[in-house]
Amino acid sequence: MARQRATIVCWGWGLIRDHLGKCIVGFMRNLGTSSNLLAELWELRDGLCLAAERNFYLEIEVDAEAIVQLIFSIDISSHAYANIICDCRFYLKTRWKLAIKL
């Protein structure tokens, strides 16, 4: 008996706010069918990229502890999402002091 897997269409989105909590800019990306983890990584990457383009200093809030663990993991070379994790690390190391809140 074959099972049909449910496909989930994911969107990645986020907001960049100022120090008073006022929204400065938002972003959104259609990720097609994806896992929650990959969607969270794309949200982080897109937010970092947008902030770099606009030269913003960031304090980053993520609601997935797995994202923080992946960013700080030593060896991700065999991870399925290694490329996007490396992108996030690049932006974090070259642009800002890192302050990630869960």
MODELLER restraints for C-alpha pairs under 7 A, 6 or more apart:
rsr = mdl.restraints
at = mdl.atoms
rsr.add(forms.Gaussian(group=physical.xy_distance, feature=features.Distance(at['CA:7:A'], at['CA:33:A']), mean=6.14, stdev=0.5))
rsr.add(forms.Gaussian(group=physical.xy_distance, feature=features.Distance(at['CA:8:A'], at['CA:33:A']), mean=5.27, stdev=0.5))
rsr.add(forms.Gaussian(group=physical.xy_distance, feature=features.Distance(at['CA:8:A'], at['CA:34:A']), mean=6.70, stdev=0.5))
rsr.add(forms.Gaussian(group=physical.xy_distance, feature=features.Distance(at['CA:9:A'], at['CA:32:A']), mean=4.97, stdev=0.5))
rsr.add(forms.Gaussian(group=physical.xy_distance, feature=features.Distance(at['CA:9:A'], at['CA:33:A']), mean=4.55, stdev=0.5))
rsr.add(forms.Gaussian(group=physical.xy_distance, feature=features.Distance(at['CA:9:A'], at['CA:34:A']), mean=6.73, stdev=0.5))
rsr.add(forms.Gaussian(group=physical.xy_distance, feature=features.Distance(at['CA:10:A'], at['CA:30:A']), mean=6.38, stdev=0.5))
rsr.add(forms.Gaussian(group=physical.xy_distance, feature=features.Distance(at['CA:10:A'], at['CA:31:A']), mean=5.29, stdev=0.5))
rsr.add(forms.Gaussian(group=physical.xy_distance, feature=features.Distance(at['CA:10:A'], at['CA:32:A']), mean=5.62, stdev=0.5))
rsr.add(forms.Gaussian(group=physical.xy_distance, feature=features.Distance(at['CA:10:A'], at['CA:33:A']), mean=5.88, stdev=0.5))
rsr.add(forms.Gaussian(group=physical.xy_distance, feature=features.Distance(at['CA:10:A'], at['CA:34:A']), mean=5.97, stdev=0.5))
rsr.add(forms.Gaussian(group=physical.xy_distance, feature=features.Distance(at['CA:10:A'], at['CA:39:A']), mean=6.80, stdev=0.5))
rsr.add(forms.Gaussian(group=physical.xy_distance, feature=features.Distance(at['CA:11:A'], at['CA:28:A']), mean=6.87, stdev=0.5))
rsr.add(forms.Gaussian(group=physical.xy_distance, feature=features.Distance(at['CA:11:A'], at['CA:29:A']), mean=5.61, stdev=0.5))
rsr.add(forms.Gaussian(group=physical.xy_distance, feature=features.Distance(at['CA:11:A'], at['CA:30:A']), mean=4.61, stdev=0.5))
rsr.add(forms.Gaussian(group=physical.xy_distance, feature=features.Distance(at['CA:11:A'], at['CA:31:A']), mean=5.40, stdev=0.5))
rsr.add(forms.Gaussian(group=physical.xy_distance, feature=features.Distance(at['CA:12:A'], at['CA:28:A']), mean=5.53, stdev=0.5))
rsr.add(forms.Gaussian(group=physical.xy_distance, feature=features.Distance(at['CA:12:A'], at['CA:29:A']), mean=5.07, stdev=0.5))
rsr.add(forms.Gaussian(group=physical.xy_distance, feature=features.Distance(at['CA:12:A'], at['CA:30:A']), mean=6.45, stdev=0.5))
rsr.add(forms.Gaussian(group=physical.xy_distance, feature=features.Distance(at['CA:12:A'], at['CA:31:A']), mean=6.71, stdev=0.5))
rsr.add(forms.Gaussian(group=physical.xy_distance, feature=features.Distance(at['CA:12:A'], at['CA:39:A']), mean=5.55, stdev=0.5))
rsr.add(forms.Gaussian(group=physical.xy_distance, feature=features.Distance(at['CA:12:A'], at['CA:40:A']), mean=6.95, stdev=0.5))
rsr.add(forms.Gaussian(group=physical.xy_distance, feature=features.Distance(at['CA:12:A'], at['CA:42:A']), mean=6.46, stdev=0.5))
rsr.add(forms.Gaussian(group=physical.xy_distance, feature=features.Distance(at['CA:12:A'], at['CA:43:A']), mean=5.17, stdev=0.5))
rsr.add(forms.Gaussian(group=physical.xy_distance, feature=features.Distance(at['CA:13:A'], at['CA:27:A']), mean=5.37, stdev=0.5))
rsr.add(forms.Gaussian(group=physical.xy_distance, feature=features.Distance(at['CA:13:A'], at['CA:28:A']), mean=4.12, stdev=0.5))
rsr.add(forms.Gaussian(group=physical.xy_distance, feature=features.Distance(at['CA:13:A'], at['CA:29:A']), mean=6.29, stdev=0.5))
rsr.add(forms.Gaussian(group=physical.xy_distance, feature=features.Distance(at['CA:13:A'], at['CA:43:A']), mean=5.70, stdev=0.5))
rsr.add(forms.Gaussian(group=physical.xy_distance, feature=features.Distance(at['CA:14:A'], at['CA:26:A']), mean=5.72, stdev=0.5))
rsr.add(forms.Gaussian(group=physical.xy_distance, feature=features.Distance(at['CA:14:A'], at['CA:27:A']), mean=5.55, stdev=0.5))
rsr.add(forms.Gaussian(group=physical.xy_distance, feature=features.Distance(at['CA:14:A'], at['CA:28:A']), mean=6.72, stdev=0.5))
rsr.add(forms.Gaussian(group=physical.xy_distance, feature=features.Distance(at['CA:14:A'], at['CA:43:A']), mean=6.39, stdev=0.5))
rsr.add(forms.Gaussian(group=physical.xy_distance, feature=features.Distance(at['CA:14:A'], at['CA:47:A']), mean=6.76, stdev=0.5))
rsr.add(forms.Gaussian(group=physical.xy_distance, feature=features.Distance(at['CA:15:A'], at['CA:23:A']), mean=6.56, stdev=0.5))
rsr.add(forms.Gaussian(group=physical.xy_distance, feature=features.Distance(at['CA:15:A'], at['CA:25:A']), mean=5.97, stdev=0.5))
rsr.add(forms.Gaussian(group=physical.xy_distance, feature=features.Distance(at['CA:15:A'], at['CA:26:A']), mean=4.31, stdev=0.5))
rsr.add(forms.Gaussian(group=physical.xy_distance, feature=features.Distance(at['CA:15:A'], at['CA:27:A']), mean=6.52, stdev=0.5))
rsr.add(forms.Gaussian(group=physical.xy_distance, feature=features.Distance(at['CA:16:A'], at['CA:23:A']), mean=6.00, stdev=0.5))
rsr.add(forms.Gaussian(group=physical.xy_distance, feature=features.Distance(at['CA:16:A'], at['CA:24:A']), mean=5.69, stdev=0.5))
rsr.add(forms.Gaussian(group=physical.xy_distance, feature=features.Distance(at['CA:16:A'], at['CA:25:A']), mean=5.42, stdev=0.5))
rsr.add(forms.Gaussian(group=physical.xy_distance, feature=features.Distance(at['CA:16:A'], at['CA:26:A']), mean=6.12, stdev=0.5))
rsr.add(forms.Gaussian(group=physical.xy_distance, feature=features.Distance(at['CA:17:A'], at['CA:23:A']), mean=4.31, stdev=0.5))
rsr.add(forms.Gaussian(group=physical.xy_distance, feature=features.Distance(at['CA:17:A'], at['CA:24:A']), mean=5.19, stdev=0.5))
rsr.add(forms.Gaussian(group=physical.xy_distance, feature=features.Distance(at['CA:18:A'], at['CA:24:A']), mean=6.42, stdev=0.5))
rsr.add(forms.Gaussian(group=physical.xy_distance, feature=features.Distance(at['CA:41:A'], at['CA:67:A']), mean=6.86, stdev=0.5))
rsr.add(forms.Gaussian(group=physical.xy_distance, feature=features.Distance(at['CA:41:A'], at['CA:84:A']), mean=6.94, stdev=0.5))
rsr.add(forms.Gaussian(group=physical.xy_distance, feature=features.Distance(at['CA:45:A'], at['CA:87:A']), mean=6.80, stdev=0.5))
rsr.add(forms.Gaussian(group=physical.xy_distance, feature=features.Distance(at['CA:45:A'], at['CA:88:A']), mean=5.25, stdev=0.5))
rsr.add(forms.Gaussian(group=physical.xy_distance, feature=features.Distance(at['CA:48:A'], at['CA:91:A']), mean=6.33, stdev=0.5))
rsr.add(forms.Gaussian(group=physical.xy_distance, feature=features.Distance(at['CA:57:A'], at['CA:96:A']), mean=6.37, stdev=0.5))
rsr.add(forms.Gaussian(group=physical.xy_distance, feature=features.Distance(at['CA:59:A'], at['CA:99:A']), mean=5.22, stdev=0.5))
rsr.add(forms.Gaussian(group=physical.xy_distance, feature=features.Distance(at['CA:59:A'], at['CA:100:A']), mean=6.33, stdev=0.5))
rsr.add(forms.Gaussian(group=physical.xy_distance, feature=features.Distance(at['CA:60:A'], at['CA:99:A']), mean=6.10, stdev=0.5))
rsr.add(forms.Gaussian(group=physical.xy_distance, feature=features.Distance(at['CA:60:A'], at['CA:100:A']), mean=4.81, stdev=0.5))
rsr.add(forms.Gaussian(group=physical.xy_distance, feature=features.Distance(at['CA:60:A'], at['CA:101:A']), mean=6.28, stdev=0.5))
rsr.add(forms.Gaussian(group=physical.xy_distance, feature=features.Distance(at['CA:61:A'], at['CA:100:A']), mean=5.57, stdev=0.5))
rsr.add(forms.Gaussian(group=physical.xy_distance, feature=features.Distance(at['CA:61:A'], at['CA:101:A']), mean=4.64, stdev=0.5))
rsr.add(forms.Gaussian(group=physical.xy_distance, feature=features.Distance(at['CA:61:A'], at['CA:102:A']), mean=5.91, stdev=0.5))
rsr.add(forms.Gaussian(group=physical.xy_distance, feature=features.Distance(at['CA:62:A'], at['CA:101:A']), mean=6.26, stdev=0.5))
rsr.add(forms.Gaussian(group=physical.xy_distance, feature=features.Distance(at['CA:62:A'], at['CA:102:A']), mean=5.33, stdev=0.5))
rsr.add(forms.Gaussian(group=physical.xy_distance, feature=features.Distance(at['CA:63:A'], at['CA:102:A']), mean=5.27, stdev=0.5))
rsr.add(forms.Gaussian(group=physical.xy_distance, feature=features.Distance(at['CA:64:A'], at['CA:102:A']), mean=6.96, stdev=0.5))
rsr.add(forms.Gaussian(group=physical.xy_distance, feature=features.Distance(at['CA:65:A'], at['CA:102:A']), mean=6.71, stdev=0.5))
rsr.add(forms.Gaussian(group=physical.xy_distance, feature=features.Distance(at['CA:71:A'], at['CA:85:A']), mean=6.44, stdev=0.5))
rsr.add(forms.Gaussian(group=physical.xy_distance, feature=features.Distance(at['CA:71:A'], at['CA:89:A']), mean=6.49, stdev=0.5))
rsr.add(forms.Gaussian(group=physical.xy_distance, feature=features.Distance(at['CA:76:A'], at['CA:82:A']), mean=5.74, stdev=0.5))
rsr.add(forms.Gaussian(group=physical.xy_distance, feature=features.Distance(at['CA:92:A'], at['CA:98:A']), mean=6.60, stdev=0.5))
